[in-house]
């Protein structure tokens, strides 16, 4: 009897190992492309994964949101299949859909799909006070971080330079630093100006204004107005005053919405589960970062979406009576 009992226990244990191995093998690993670890995209991705793992983990879904090169890189990650979902500026979603620069070589991405929009983002120009930069024109002859390849800040700066008739030869130095590297470079006097397309308040800007005397510079003027007229995915924006040391006044600039995107081929059930995880934990999501506090569900499914909604997202919104 003891031998039979032991054999039964061993057989059950072995079956558990086999079944457990099968369950792990069948687990759907979801990857969300984010941005630098000091940026809000990274917070968005980590928050979504936390809720998705919590609410859909029993259905075999496991989510990770690694740091990435940013919005442009996330578009390319969706196209290649490296990412299941990607966070990007609304203008990058539009440019990918239409096959416009910086995606003209790949052609139109007709299958890109939106899930929902997120926080407002602002093109941010922060400079050392002793650099003598009070406007975009003053960047001539200065050491400027144009941003890492694949980042939204770099693409938007390229658009600003285009309307001004510039190329990078107008700068004394065109650095390609990642977001996490900018603040120390500004503080160490290795660059005069850093750029960032980001929601506020932001950790990298906070760090830079803490370690050095740095000021936000307006992004305005006739050429900027022309860019706004040409590119409907940009709008006038403002960085509120008082968020950062030494910057008491509000500063005008241009902005766009951040959006979460995927492709039409992504499993509708997976998209449904992700969207549901966010909106069923909406108050908790709003508490993950100050930039999320003012988010409204009604806006997130309408404003800033420059690609069609994915069918899995639509299914959830219709269940809630939102569409």
Residue frames relative to the residue before (quaternion, step in Angstrom):
aa qw qx qy qz dx dy dz
X 1.0000 0.0000 0.0000 0.0000 0.00 0.00 0.00
X 0.6524 0.5045 -0.3172 0.4682 3.54 0.95 -0.94
X 0.6454 0.5219 -0.3258 0.4526 3.58 0.99 -0.85
X 0.6544 0.5058 -0.3137 0.4663 3.58 1.01 -0.84
X 0.6418 0.5253 -0.3225 0.4563 3.58 1.02 -0.87
X 0.6546 0.5084 -0.3119 0.4645 3.54 0.96 -0.90
X 0.6459 0.5160 -0.3248 0.4593 3.58 0.97 -0.83
X 0.6460 0.5233 -0.3206 0.4540 3.56 1.01 -0.84
X 0.6487 0.5208 -0.3137 0.4577 3.57 0.96 -0.93
X 0.6674 0.5036 -0.3011 0.4586 3.55 0.95 -0.93
X 0.6524 0.5146 -0.3228 0.4532 3.58 0.99 -0.83
X 0.6471 0.5075 -0.3174 0.4721 3.59 1.02 -0.78
X 0.6431 0.5213 -0.3177 0.4624 3.56 0.97 -0.88
X 0.6626 0.5027 -0.3056 0.4636 3.57 0.95 -0.93
X 0.6364 0.5227 -0.3284 0.4625 3.57 1.02 -0.81
X 0.6322 0.5367 -0.3275 0.4529 3.57 1.07 -0.77
X 0.6347 0.5213 -0.3271 0.4673 3.55 1.02 -0.81
X 0.6701 0.5016 -0.3008 0.4570 3.57 0.90 -0.96
X 0.6821 0.4820 -0.2934 0.4651 3.57 0.89 -0.96
X 0.6355 0.5277 -0.3271 0.4590 3.55 1.03 -0.84
X 0.6459 0.5169 -0.3147 0.4654 3.55 1.02 -0.82
X 0.6378 0.5222 -0.3208 0.4665 3.54 1.05 -0.80
X 0.6483 0.5216 -0.3196 0.4533 3.57 0.97 -0.88
X 0.6617 0.4956 -0.3140 0.4669 3.55 0.96 -0.86
X 0.6506 0.5274 -0.3221 0.4414 3.56 0.97 -0.82
X 0.7222 0.4383 -0.2425 0.4771 3.55 1.09 -0.76
X 0.4431 0.7004 -0.4643 0.3123 3.59 1.23 -0.09
X 0.3496 -0.7310 0.5508 0.2002 3.56 -0.94 0.93
X 0.1907 -0.7865 0.5805 0.0899 3.56 -0.55 1.18
X 0.1436 -0.7994 0.5824 0.0345 3.55 -0.63 1.16
X 0.1058 -0.7895 0.6034 0.0379 3.56 -0.89 0.98
X 0.1288 -0.7743 0.6179 0.0465 3.54 -0.90 1.03
X 0.3211 -0.7339 0.5676 0.1902 3.58 -0.78 1.04
X 0.1440 -0.8211 0.5512 0.0347 3.58 -0.74 1.05
X 0.5171 -0.5805 0.4863 0.3990 3.58 -0.47 -1.26
X 0.7686 -0.2994 0.2429 0.5106 3.57 -1.15 -0.54
X 0.6118 -0.6087 0.3713 0.3425 3.57 -1.12 0.66
X 0.6607 0.4807 -0.3234 0.4773 3.62 1.18 -0.28
X 0.6408 0.5697 -0.3095 0.4112 3.58 1.26 -0.20
X 0.6526 -0.5463 0.3732 0.3694 3.53 -1.32 0.33
X 0.5480 0.6015 -0.4099 0.4122 3.62 1.10 -0.55
X 0.6474 0.5229 -0.3221 0.4513 3.57 0.97 -0.85
X 0.6394 0.5151 -0.3193 0.4733 3.59 1.01 -0.82
X 0.6239 0.5402 -0.3344 0.4551 3.58 0.99 -0.85
X 0.6967 0.4898 -0.2791 0.4437 3.57 0.77 -1.04
X 0.6633 0.4998 -0.3058 0.4655 3.56 0.91 -0.90
X 0.6556 0.5164 -0.3127 0.4536 3.59 0.99 -0.83
X 0.6513 0.5092 -0.3197 0.4630 3.58 0.90 -0.91
X 0.6674 0.5007 -0.3099 0.4560 3.58 0.89 -0.89
X 0.6169 0.5480 -0.3529 0.4412 3.58 0.98 -0.76
X 0.7026 0.4515 -0.2712 0.4785 3.59 0.87 -0.92
X 0.6561 0.5114 -0.3193 0.4540 3.60 0.96 -0.81
X 0.6554 0.5021 -0.3136 0.4690 3.59 0.94 -0.83
X 0.6526 0.5201 -0.2996 0.4624 3.55 1.07 -0.78
X 0.7867 0.3728 -0.1750 0.4598 3.57 0.80 -1.03
X 0.7968 0.2696 -0.1332 0.5241 3.60 1.09 -0.63
X 0.3674 0.7622 -0.4700 0.2513 3.57 1.26 0.15
X 0.6514 0.5179 -0.3175 0.4547 3.57 1.07 -0.74
X 0.6601 0.4770 -0.3100 0.4905 3.60 1.25 -0.24
X 0.6177 -0.5990 0.3270 0.3908 3.56 1.24 0.39
X 0.5102 0.6228 -0.4350 0.4032 3.58 1.17 0.51
X 0.0035 0.7802 -0.6250 0.0249 3.55 -0.90 0.98
X 0.1388 -0.8373 0.5286 0.0135 3.57 -0.57 1.19
X 0.0109 -0.7622 0.6472 0.0059 3.54 -1.13 0.80
X 0.1361 -0.7898 0.5961 0.0491 3.56 -1.13 0.73
X 0.0704 -0.8390 0.5389 0.0270 3.59 0.29 1.21
X 0.5909 -0.5263 0.4610 0.4016 3.55 -1.28 0.36
X 0.0474 -0.7955 0.6040 0.0087 3.57 -1.12 0.70
X 0.7034 -0.4798 0.3344 0.4039 3.54 -1.33 -0.05
X 0.6516 -0.5156 0.3222 0.4536 3.60 1.23 -0.16
X 0.8423 -0.2999 0.1477 0.4229 3.53 -1.37 -0.13
X 0.6776 0.4746 -0.3037 0.4727 3.59 0.84 -0.92
X 0.6497 0.5092 -0.3047 0.4751 3.56 0.99 -0.86
X 0.6494 0.5204 -0.3224 0.4512 3.58 1.04 -0.70
X 0.5868 0.5446 -0.3642 0.4758 3.59 1.10 -0.64
X 0.6967 0.4651 -0.2743 0.4723 3.56 0.84 -0.98
X 0.6166 0.5402 -0.3415 0.4597 3.58 1.12 -0.58
X 0.6211 0.5125 -0.3343 0.4897 3.58 1.10 -0.67
X 0.6678 0.5185 -0.3069 0.4371 3.55 0.88 -0.93
X 0.7267 0.4358 -0.2379 0.4747 3.58 0.98 -0.88
X 0.4983 -0.6498 0.4326 0.3772 3.59 1.21 -0.41
X 0.4290 0.7028 -0.4671 0.3224 3.60 1.25 0.11
X 0.7688 0.1978 -0.1142 0.5974 3.59 1.15 -0.65
X 0.4132 -0.6750 0.5523 0.2619 3.55 -1.23 0.59
X 0.7739 0.0828 -0.0118 0.6278 3.52 1.15 -0.78
X 0.0536 -0.8039 0.5916 0.0280 3.57 -1.17 0.49
X 0.3191 -0.7194 0.5867 0.1908 3.55 -1.10 0.78
X 0.1011 0.7971 -0.5810 0.1295 3.56 -0.90 0.94
X 0.5810 -0.5247 0.4652 0.4131 3.53 -1.31 0.09
X 0.6095 -0.5667 0.4083 0.3750 3.56 -1.15 0.59
X 0.6312 0.5358 -0.3487 0.4392 3.59 1.05 -0.65
X 0.6429 0.5081 -0.3328 0.4666 3.60 1.06 -0.64
X 0.5963 0.5410 -0.3591 0.4720 3.57 1.09 -0.63
X 0.6629 0.5069 -0.2908 0.4681 3.57 0.97 -0.92
X 0.6797 0.4940 -0.2908 0.4575 3.59 0.87 -0.98
X 0.6275 0.5183 -0.3381 0.4725 3.59 1.05 -0.71
X 0.6415 0.5383 -0.3169 0.4453 3.58 0.93 -0.93
X 0.7688 0.3761 -0.1773 0.4858 3.57 0.93 -0.95
X 0.4302 -0.7075 0.4619 0.3179 3.60 1.23 -0.25
X 0.3904 0.7162 -0.4797 0.3233 3.56 1.09 0.72
X 0.6855 -0.4683 0.3541 0.4306 3.58 -1.27 0.40
X 0.5674 -0.1723 -0.8049 -0.0227 1.56 -1.93 1.63
X 0.5720 0.6150 -0.3685 0.3983 3.62 1.19 0.41
X 0.3365 0.7817 -0.4848 0.2017 3.59 1.20 0.26
X 0.6192 0.5564 -0.3579 0.4229 3.61 1.04 -0.65
X 0.6980 0.4631 -0.2701 0.4747 3.60 1.06 -0.75
X 0.4254 -0.7016 0.4661 0.3310 3.58 1.18 -0.50
X 0.7248 -0.4315 0.2981 0.4469 3.61 -1.26 0.14
X 0.2509 -0.7389 0.6093 0.1412 3.56 -1.07 0.83
X 0.1407 -0.8614 0.4845 0.0593 3.53 0.44 1.29
X 0.7069 0.4745 -0.2682 0.4507 3.59 1.15 -0.50
X 0.4177 0.6821 -0.5083 0.3192 3.64 1.14 0.22
X 0.0797 -0.8071 0.5850 -0.0067 3.56 -0.97 0.90
X 0.3764 -0.7175 0.5483 0.2068 3.55 -1.17 0.70
X 0.2672 -0.7219 0.6088 0.1917 3.55 -1.26 0.52
X 0.7177 -0.2971 0.2164 0.5914 3.56 0.87 -1.02
X 0.4464 -0.6538 0.5282 0.3069 3.54 -1.28 0.36
X 0.3366 -0.7445 0.5536 0.1610 3.51 -1.31 0.39
X 0.8302 -0.1962 0.1716 0.4928 3.55 -1.03 -0.86
X 0.5457 -0.5627 0.4954 0.3743 3.54 -1.31 0.23
X 0.1587 -0.7730 0.6082 0.0860 3.54 -1.09 0.77
X 0.1841 -0.7898 0.5818 0.0616 3.54 -1.08 0.79
X 0.4166 -0.6597 0.5566 0.2853 3.57 -1.01 0.81
X 0.1154 -0.8393 0.5304 -0.0316 3.52 -0.49 1.30
X 0.0786 -0.7768 0.6248 0.0076 3.54 -0.87 1.05
X 0.0006 0.7999 -0.5962 0.0687 3.56 -0.49 1.27
X 0.0429 -0.8267 0.5595 -0.0406 3.58 -0.76 1.07
X 0.5613 -0.5423 0.4933 0.3840 3.52 -1.30 0.35
X 0.5129 -0.6634 0.4403 0.3208 3.58 -0.87 0.92
X 0.6945 0.4826 -0.2811 0.4535 3.58 1.05 -0.74
X 0.5344 0.6420 -0.4067 0.3701 3.63 1.25 0.03
X 0.4018 -0.7478 0.4563 0.2666 3.59 1.22 -0.22
X 0.4651 0.6591 -0.4506 0.3824 3.59 1.05 0.78
X 0.0013 0.8203 -0.5705 0.0411 3.57 -0.54 1.20
X 0.7861 0.1386 -0.0791 0.5971 3.60 1.27 -0.19
X 0.7022 -0.4294 0.3425 0.4531 3.56 -1.30 0.09
X 0.6368 0.5548 -0.3354 0.4173 3.60 0.93 -0.85
X 0.6519 0.5421 -0.3128 0.4281 3.58 1.10 -0.68
X 0.5065 0.6441 -0.4299 0.3793 3.61 1.26 -0.03
X 0.4827 0.6600 -0.4404 0.3707 3.60 1.20 -0.31
X 0.8374 0.1815 -0.1544 0.4920 3.53 -0.93 0.99
X 0.6056 0.5625 -0.3507 0.4403 3.60 1.27 0.10
X 0.5018 -0.6166 0.5173 0.3171 3.52 -1.38 0.27
X 0.0037 -0.8425 0.5312 -0.0897 3.54 -0.28 1.34
X 0.3085 -0.6996 0.6036 0.2260 3.55 -1.05 0.77
X 0.2230 -0.8065 0.5378 0.1034 3.57 -0.44 1.23
X 0.5813 -0.5993 0.3635 0.4133 3.59 1.27 -0.22
X 0.5684 -0.6057 0.4363 0.3459 3.53 -1.20 0.55
X 0.6000 -0.5530 0.4180 0.3993 3.61 -1.11 0.57
X 0.7631 0.3340 -0.2640 0.4862 3.57 -0.91 0.93
X 0.6042 0.5767 -0.3602 0.4154 3.60 1.24 -0.11
X 0.5838 -0.5907 0.4361 0.3466 3.54 -1.23 0.53
X 0.6193 0.5601 -0.3542 0.4211 3.57 1.01 -0.76
X 0.6601 0.5123 -0.3101 0.4535 3.57 0.99 -0.85
X 0.6639 0.5064 -0.3067 0.4569 3.56 0.92 -0.87
X 0.6774 0.4763 -0.2981 0.4747 3.59 0.95 -0.83
X 0.6198 0.5199 -0.3471 0.4743 3.59 1.01 -0.71
X 0.6127 0.5435 -0.3445 0.4588 3.59 1.03 -0.73
X 0.6582 0.4995 -0.3125 0.4686 3.60 1.01 -0.80
X 0.6400 0.5112 -0.3212 0.4753 3.58 1.02 -0.77
X 0.6526 0.5083 -0.3142 0.4658 3.56 0.99 -0.82
X 0.6127 0.5643 -0.3502 0.4284 3.58 1.04 -0.75
X 0.7112 0.4421 -0.2808 0.4689 3.60 0.82 -0.95
X 0.6700 0.4656 -0.3047 0.4914 3.58 1.20 -0.36
X 0.4643 -0.7014 0.4335 0.3233 3.59 1.28 -0.12
X 0.4742 0.6755 -0.4260 0.3707 3.57 1.20 0.58
X 0.0810 -0.6885 0.6962 0.1863 3.46 -1.48 0.07
X 0.7242 -0.4799 0.2627 0.4197 3.58 -1.20 0.13
X 0.4993 0.6509 -0.4336 0.3728 3.57 1.24 -0.10
X 0.5621 0.5988 -0.4024 0.4044 3.62 1.21 -0.27
X 0.6643 0.4810 -0.3027 0.4856 3.60 1.22 -0.36
X 0.5135 -0.6175 0.4942 0.3329 3.55 -1.15 0.59
X 0.7756 0.0066 0.0176 0.6310 3.56 1.19 -0.66
X 0.1282 -0.7540 0.6391 0.0814 3.57 -1.03 0.85
X 0.1171 -0.8118 0.5710 0.0343 3.57 -0.09 1.30
X 0.2396 -0.7656 0.5833 0.1270 3.57 -1.20 0.61
X 0.1644 0.8335 -0.5059 0.1493 3.54 0.94 0.95
X 0.4747 -0.6313 0.5316 0.3058 3.53 -1.20 0.60
X 0.6977 -0.4886 0.3050 0.4259 3.62 -1.16 0.46
X 0.6895 0.4971 -0.2947 0.4366 3.60 0.88 -0.88
X 0.6786 0.5013 -0.2862 0.4542 3.60 1.21 -0.38
X 0.5414 0.6889 -0.3787 0.2980 3.57 1.21 -0.44
X 0.6747 0.5343 -0.3159 0.3994 3.56 0.78 -1.04
X 0.6857 0.4702 -0.2940 0.4714 3.59 0.86 -0.92
X 0.6247 0.5357 -0.3436 0.4526 3.60 1.04 -0.71
X 0.6481 0.4951 -0.3150 0.4855 3.58 1.03 -0.76
X 0.6781 0.5042 -0.2856 0.4522 3.56 0.95 -0.90
X 0.7013 0.4480 -0.2549 0.4925 3.59 1.10 -0.71
X 0.4372 -0.7208 0.4277 0.3262 3.58 1.35 0.08
X 0.3727 0.7102 -0.5029 0.3221 3.55 1.02 0.86
X 0.7520 0.1336 -0.1153 0.6350 3.57 1.31 -0.33
X 0.4351 -0.6830 0.5226 0.2667 3.56 -1.28 0.43
X 0.8126 0.1114 -0.0047 0.5721 3.56 1.09 -0.73
X 0.1228 -0.7614 0.6314 0.0815 3.53 -1.16 0.71
X 0.2179 -0.7615 0.5989 0.1181 3.54 -1.11 0.74
X 0.0554 0.7798 -0.6216 0.0493 3.57 -1.17 0.58
X 0.1740 -0.7313 0.6471 0.1272 3.59 -1.03 0.81
X 0.2696 0.7936 -0.4576 0.2967 3.54 0.01 1.31
X 0.5013 -0.6078 0.5170 0.3345 3.53 -1.32 0.31
X 0.2738 -0.7677 0.5633 0.1355 3.54 -1.23 0.53
X 0.5091 -0.1670 -0.8444 -0.0057 1.49 -2.17 1.35
X 0.2254 -0.7815 0.5748 0.0894 3.54 -1.19 0.66
X 0.5502 -0.6652 0.4064 0.2993 3.55 -0.97 0.92
X 0.6605 0.5121 -0.3196 0.4465 3.59 0.96 -0.83
X 0.6490 0.4885 -0.3146 0.4912 3.60 1.01 -0.79
X 0.6176 0.5430 -0.3328 0.4614 3.57 1.03 -0.78
X 0.6627 0.5019 -0.3009 0.4673 3.57 0.93 -0.91
X 0.6769 0.5122 -0.3013 0.4343 3.58 0.85 -0.98
X 0.7119 0.4430 -0.2698 0.4735 3.60 0.91 -0.85
X 0.6107 0.5391 -0.3479 0.4642 3.58 1.28 -0.25
X 0.7596 0.4011 -0.2126 0.4656 3.58 0.90 -0.91
X 0.7961 0.1274 -0.0863 0.5853 3.61 1.21 -0.28
X 0.5362 -0.5940 0.4809 0.3584 3.56 -1.26 0.33
X 0.1425 0.8131 -0.5342 0.1820 3.55 -0.05 1.34
X 0.1514 -0.8021 0.5751 0.0542 3.55 -1.07 0.78
X 0.4549 -0.6518 0.5397 0.2772 3.54 -1.21 0.63
X 0.2242 -0.7862 0.5689 0.0891 3.57 -0.96 0.94
X 0.5036 -0.6545 0.4659 0.3178 3.62 -0.93 0.84
X 0.1979 -0.7204 0.6503 0.1375 3.53 -1.17 0.72
X 0.3454 0.7251 -0.4895 0.3396 3.53 0.10 1.36
X 0.4253 0.6920 -0.5187 0.2670 3.53 -1.33 0.09
X 0.7372 -0.4433 0.2859 0.4222 3.55 -1.32 0.20
X 0.6679 0.4987 -0.3120 0.4559 3.59 0.92 -0.85
X 0.6268 0.5255 -0.3334 0.4689 3.58 1.07 -0.73
X 0.6264 0.5243 -0.3312 0.4723 3.59 1.03 -0.78
X 0.6417 0.5165 -0.3267 0.4634 3.58 1.02 -0.74
X 0.6310 0.5239 -0.3314 0.4664 3.58 1.02 -0.78
X 0.6450 0.5189 -0.3193 0.4612 3.58 0.97 -0.83
X 0.6618 0.5050 -0.3043 0.4630 3.57 1.04 -0.76
X 0.6920 0.4829 -0.2641 0.4672 3.59 1.09 -0.76
X 0.7960 0.2794 -0.0946 0.5286 3.56 1.02 -0.85
X 0.2320 -0.8299 0.4902 0.1313 3.62 0.00 1.25
X 0.5968 0.5701 -0.3788 0.4187 3.60 1.17 -0.29
X 0.6370 0.4372 -0.3441 0.5335 3.61 1.28 -0.01
X 0.0397 -0.7775 0.6267 0.0327 3.54 -1.22 0.50
X 0.6132 -0.5202 0.4195 0.4212 3.55 -1.24 0.25
X 0.0209 -0.7953 0.6048 -0.0357 3.54 -1.01 0.85
X 0.1945 -0.7786 0.5896 0.0918 3.53 -1.30 0.21
X 0.2904 -0.7043 0.6173 0.1964 3.55 -1.11 0.75
X 0.4228 -0.7328 0.4616 0.2669 3.63 -0.50 1.10
X 0.5001 -0.6437 0.4896 0.3097 3.53 -1.15 0.59
X 0.7793 0.3900 -0.2624 0.4144 3.53 -1.25 0.46
X 0.5032 0.6579 -0.4368 0.3509 3.61 1.20 0.04
X 0.8051 0.2051 -0.0590 0.5534 3.54 1.08 -0.79
X 0.6204 -0.5648 0.4023 0.3664 3.55 -1.14 0.73
X 0.8344 0.2036 -0.1660 0.4846 3.55 -0.95 0.93
X 0.7041 0.3991 -0.2520 0.5305 3.59 1.27 0.15
X 0.0200 -0.8637 0.5024 -0.0335 3.53 0.45 1.28
X 0.7295 0.4337 -0.2373 0.4726 3.59 1.08 -0.68
X 0.5464 -0.5875 0.4814 0.3530 3.57 -1.20 0.55
X 0.1985 -0.7859 0.5808 0.0754 3.56 -1.10 0.79
X 0.3487 -0.7583 0.5102 0.2078 3.63 -0.71 1.02
X 0.0875 0.7722 -0.6259 0.0657 3.54 -1.21 0.61
X 0.4917 -0.5923 0.5089 0.3852 3.55 -1.22 -0.58
X 0.0702 -0.8279 0.5564 0.0097 3.54 -1.13 0.54
X 0.1473 -0.7435 0.6445 0.1006 3.49 -1.43 -0.04
X 0.5124 -0.6113 0.4900 0.3515 3.56 -1.28 0.07
X 0.3836 -0.6407 0.5982 0.2909 3.53 -1.25 0.46
X 0.0855 -0.7973 0.5968 0.0279 3.58 -1.06 0.74
X 0.3264 -0.6905 0.6030 0.2302 3.55 -1.27 0.48
X 0.0618 -0.8271 0.5575 -0.0342 3.55 -0.69 1.16
X 0.0493 -0.7483 0.6586 0.0624 3.50 -1.39 0.26
X 0.4896 -0.6183 0.4887 0.3730 3.59 -1.18 -0.49
X 0.6698 -0.5202 0.3567 0.3917 3.55 -1.26 0.44
X 0.6624 0.5344 -0.3088 0.4246 3.60 1.11 -0.60
X 0.4910 0.6539 -0.4439 0.3663 3.62 1.22 -0.18
X 0.5961 -0.6083 0.4011 0.3372 3.56 -0.94 0.99
X 0.4547 -0.7086 0.4630 0.2771 3.65 -0.62 1.05
X 0.6304 0.5346 -0.3433 0.4461 3.59 1.03 -0.71
X 0.6355 0.5205 -0.3256 0.4682 3.57 1.02 -0.77
X 0.6478 0.5054 -0.3129 0.4764 3.59 0.95 -0.88
X 0.6254 0.5445 -0.3235 0.4558 3.57 0.98 -0.89
X 0.6810 0.4936 -0.2922 0.4552 3.58 0.87 -0.97
X 0.6517 0.5111 -0.3230 0.4581 3.60 0.98 -0.80
X 0.6704 0.4924 -0.3016 0.4660 3.57 0.85 -0.97
X 0.6489 0.5190 -0.3115 0.4610 3.55 0.95 -0.88
X 0.6409 0.5357 -0.3283 0.4411 3.60 0.95 -0.85
X 0.6619 0.4950 -0.3113 0.4691 3.59 1.01 -0.77
X 0.7672 0.3976 -0.2232 0.4511 3.58 0.68 -1.06
X 0.6163 0.5074 -0.3605 0.4825 3.60 1.19 -0.33
X 0.7281 0.3100 -0.2078 0.5750 3.59 1.30 -0.23
X 0.1778 0.8686 -0.4564 0.0751 3.55 1.23 0.54
X 0.6620 0.4942 -0.3234 0.4614 3.61 0.87 -0.82
X 0.6375 0.5056 -0.3250 0.4820 3.57 1.02 -0.71
X 0.6252 0.5316 -0.3326 0.4646 3.57 1.02 -0.79
X 0.6459 0.5277 -0.3213 0.4484 3.59 0.92 -0.87
X 0.6951 0.4919 -0.2724 0.4479 3.57 1.11 -0.63
X 0.5193 0.6757 -0.4052 0.3310 3.58 1.24 -0.11
X 0.7906 -0.0069 0.0212 0.6120 3.61 1.18 -0.50
X 0.5896 -0.5970 0.3974 0.3716 3.63 -1.01 0.69
X 0.6201 0.5646 -0.3477 0.4193 3.61 1.09 -0.62
X 0.6741 0.5035 -0.2934 0.4538 3.59 1.19 -0.45
X 0.4828 0.7211 -0.4206 0.2644 3.59 1.22 -0.42
X 0.7535 0.4017 -0.2165 0.4733 3.58 1.00 -0.78
X 0.3975 0.7262 -0.4815 0.2880 3.60 1.21 0.15
X 0.1090 -0.7648 0.6326 0.0541 3.53 -1.13 0.80
X 0.5393 -0.6522 0.4252 0.3209 3.57 -0.83 0.99
X 0.6383 0.5474 -0.3344 0.4254 3.60 0.95 -0.86
X 0.6711 0.4790 -0.2950 0.4828 3.60 1.05 -0.74
X 0.6563 0.5645 -0.3159 0.3883 3.56 0.93 -0.91
X 0.7316 0.3948 -0.2434 0.4997 3.60 1.12 -0.51
X 0.7141 0.3953 -0.2487 0.5214 3.58 1.32 0.18
X 0.7665 0.4082 -0.2008 0.4533 3.58 0.71 -1.14
X 0.8483 0.2137 -0.1539 0.4595 3.55 -1.01 0.88
X 0.5256 0.6231 -0.4254 0.3931 3.58 1.22 0.14
X 0.0668 -0.8333 0.5486 -0.0100 3.58 -0.37 1.24
X 0.6905 0.3259 -0.2770 0.5834 3.58 1.27 0.47
X 0.6288 -0.5414 0.3766 0.4119 3.64 -1.14 0.41
X 0.5273 -0.6100 0.4876 0.3346 3.57 -1.20 0.54
X 0.4928 -0.6355 0.5053 0.3130 3.57 -1.11 0.71
X 0.5916 -0.6090 0.3948 0.3511 3.59 -1.04 0.77
X 0.6306 0.5329 -0.3457 0.4459 3.62 1.06 -0.63
X 0.6341 0.5047 -0.3204 0.4904 3.59 1.09 -0.68
X 0.6399 0.5338 -0.3171 0.4527 3.57 0.96 -0.89
X 0.6158 0.5600 -0.3459 0.4330 3.56 1.01 -0.80
X 0.6766 0.4749 -0.2972 0.4778 3.60 0.90 -0.89
X 0.6691 0.5089 -0.3140 0.4414 3.60 0.86 -0.93
X 0.6502 0.5028 -0.3200 0.4712 3.59 1.04 -0.71
X 0.6050 0.5494 -0.3472 0.4600 3.59 1.09 -0.70
X 0.7107 0.4409 -0.2512 0.4873 3.55 1.07 -0.78
X 0.4755 -0.6835 0.4314 0.3473 3.58 1.28 -0.16
X 0.4503 0.7114 -0.4268 0.3301 3.58 1.24 0.45
X 0.7789 0.2137 -0.1310 0.5749 3.61 1.20 -0.40
